[in-house]
Amino acid sequence: MRHLRVPNRDVESILSLLREREWLASGMRVFSQDDAESRLVPIDPGSPIALPAPFDKYEIEVHEGQPDNRIDSDWWNHLTNLLGPEVIAAHGEAWPSSHEFISDMMIVRIEDTLERFSAQIAEAKLLSHPHIRLVLNDEGVQGELRIRKLTPIGARVDGAIVTEAIPDSVMSTRVLVRESGKSIACDPSKAYFSTKLQSERLETLALARQLRELLGRPLRVCDPFCGVGPSLAILLSEPGLVGEVLASDLNPHAVELLMDNLRRWDGRGYPMGPAPISRIYEDRIIGVADAMKLQTNPEFIGRWDLLIVNLPHRTLDILHSLVPLIDRETPSMVRGRVIVPENEIEHANRSISRDLPDSLAGFPAPNLRVKRDYSSKLRLCSFQAWIAPRED
Ligand SMILES: C[S@@+](CC[C@H](N)C(=O)[O-])C[C@H]1O[C@@H](n2cnc3c(N)ncnc32)[C@H](O)[C@@H]1O
């Protein structure tokens, strides 16, 4: 999460200015780190990338956000009132204390052993978060399309909390999320989307800026696992950064939402449904496609400066099949994510270097950086590979 580093004397005034614009991250708190003179103020993910005056005089830092404990203690109080302290104590750490907000929905992960308390969990969450419409239990990401199985467990209907026979009128999971100054249409029960990847996307933006600087022209960006397009949202928000785009996904629902998003981000028409991949404009190749087959179309190969590979379970197996897409006339970059056992990270680094062309002189070889634990053994990592032009 982005934070503004604000000197202590300015914190109160900055807080009220951010609140006025709805740019203060809700549910997160201000904290200090390695410095008694200043505080880190959490910025709402929806606020623009480039903040205007007076915010622009403060440094922006990306840190893990710190939840506001008052809201947290509220939720524990409500849950304790509903179930009694003995039940709470009996299940210790198993209660779902964390959650993800996607617009006015909250997604929680309830352990199997606690499913019989889903209604009370939903009620306590809705009581402690008055802006939430729908609470969903996340039963995990499934299949090749990485779609979450989400079960509604509680909702707010005309101000009342309902945990049984939830009416269809409040069940829709299609929402607009604000991120980095753009609205992203998503539907997490039909297409992969995670708000937790914003910092990853901010890093991609910083790398894209470097590559643009190096090439001295707008980038041709290829995002063949684009989902609803959140990586493009942030790249397109920077004038002059991106020229041509190829954005595709195997999931037709994701592409339908992507078309909706591009209509808003680009301010021009796009097909209403999930059309197969085609050149829709001179600078936009969009649609449903299997990424592994893109290299069979001569129009798509040898074209792209920035290739985004976001299929972390399979990246190591498929990387070589995407290499033909890269423009080898000038320096280029592959930005990817990988899920790998901790003790195989070095092996994975060698596999990435082997499957990609040589690194650009003066830049380090691709090296996985651990972003978080995916399970007790697996780590979710990301990398960037700076690629040298082909030597004739
Ligand atoms: C982890 S999600 C990432 C989505 C998006 N890039 C994001 O950051 O939100 C992986 C995406 O790859 C898509 N996918 C899976 N296999 C694919 C394939 N063979 N070709 C194209 N897309 C594929 C899924 O539908 C899913 O949207």
PDBQT file of the ligand as one rigid body, heavy atoms in Angstrom, charges set to zero:
ROOT
HETATM    1  C1  LIG A 401      -3.256 -14.958 -12.152  1.00  0.00    +0.000 C 
HETATM    2  S1  LIG A 401      -4.433 -14.444 -13.344  1.00  0.00    +0.000 S 
HETATM    3  C2  LIG A 401      -3.797 -12.821 -13.738  1.00  0.00    +0.000 C 
HETATM    4  C3  LIG A 401      -4.806 -11.906 -14.355  1.00  0.00    +0.000 C 
HETATM    5  C4  LIG A 401      -4.358 -10.448 -14.511  1.00  0.00    +0.000 C 
HETATM    6  N1  LIG A 401      -3.105 -10.348 -15.201  1.00  0.00    +0.000 N 
HETATM    7  C5  LIG A 401      -4.293  -9.768 -13.155  1.00  0.00    +0.000 C 
HETATM    8  O1  LIG A 401      -3.199  -9.410 -12.720  1.00  0.00    +0.000 OA
HETATM    9  O2  LIG A 401      -5.345  -9.558 -12.554  1.00  0.00    +0.000 OA
HETATM   10  C6  LIG A 401      -4.029 -15.414 -14.745  1.00  0.00    +0.000 C 
HETATM   11  C7  LIG A 401      -4.914 -15.176 -15.955  1.00  0.00    +0.000 C 
HETATM   12  O3  LIG A 401      -4.452 -16.020 -17.010  1.00  0.00    +0.000 OA
HETATM   13  C8  LIG A 401      -5.570 -16.512 -17.726  1.00  0.00    +0.000 C 
HETATM   14  N2  LIG A 401      -5.128 -17.738 -18.431  1.00  0.00    +0.000 N 
HETATM   15  C9  LIG A 401      -4.930 -18.980 -17.966  1.00  0.00    +0.000 A 
HETATM   16  N3  LIG A 401      -4.440 -19.788 -18.928  1.00  0.00    +0.000 NA
HETATM   17  C10 LIG A 401      -4.322 -19.024 -20.046  1.00  0.00    +0.000 A 
HETATM   18  C11 LIG A 401      -3.878 -19.277 -21.366  1.00  0.00    +0.000 A 
HETATM   19  N4  LIG A 401      -3.447 -20.470 -21.750  1.00  0.00    +0.000 N 
HETATM   20  N5  LIG A 401      -3.881 -18.252 -22.241  1.00  0.00    +0.000 NA
HETATM   21  C12 LIG A 401      -4.324 -17.032 -21.890  1.00  0.00    +0.000 A 
HETATM   22  N6  LIG A 401      -4.760 -16.743 -20.653  1.00  0.00    +0.000 NA
HETATM   23  C13 LIG A 401      -4.762 -17.716 -19.744  1.00  0.00    +0.000 A 
HETATM   24  C14 LIG A 401      -6.644 -16.714 -16.678  1.00  0.00    +0.000 C 
HETATM   25  O4  LIG A 401      -7.923 -16.675 -17.255  1.00  0.00    +0.000 OA
HETATM   26  C15 LIG A 401      -6.367 -15.516 -15.748  1.00  0.00    +0.000 C 
HETATM   27  O5  LIG A 401      -7.153 -14.414 -16.095  1.00  0.00    +0.000 OA
ENDROOT
TORSDOF 0
